[in-house]
Amino acid sequence: MTLKPRALMVTGICLIAGICLLVACSRKNNLLMGRVEANVGNHTVVVTDCYRTRVPDPQRLADEGGQSVWRYMPCRDADIWIRGEQLTVNGKEYGRLNTSDGVLVDHGVVLIERHGAAAGPIPHSSVPAAFANRRIVRLKQSRPWRKASTRIKRCGHWCNRIISALTPTG
């Protein structure tokens, strides 16, 4: 069985797209979902709506008054500073972080995920983590998401059929 040039071209495009999808997704940088994650000092910082192929690492700057200073700017609209344990995002202070607290920056909204016994109330200016989870669920239930998911599955099935047709059977 010989394939037409158009079928070969489509197969090549599907293979390249599949490889790009595999390369674009990692725990540190998920290009498809626009999610970037990094360890900044003792804290895990997650930034959403950040679609970059390469993300700079957090920078440890010169200590101020014996306290460590970290800066993390994965996107132009997310400038995160941790001076000592004081969190500042885009020039606005969000209070003191406890050891190993997590930080989520979602479309300019900052959430501090408290860990350990010293976990206190979340500042009024931030949104509960359930907001981010609800947003992801709504996105996955949306019609464009379902259509894209269906198309990706069809392309995968089609590529599998083409590959099985190309492989010789013994």
Summary of the structure (lengths in Angstrom):
residues: 170
radius of gyration: 21.8
end to end distance: 15.0
largest distance: 73.5
contacts: 423
relative contact order: 0.11
helix: 34%
strand: 32%
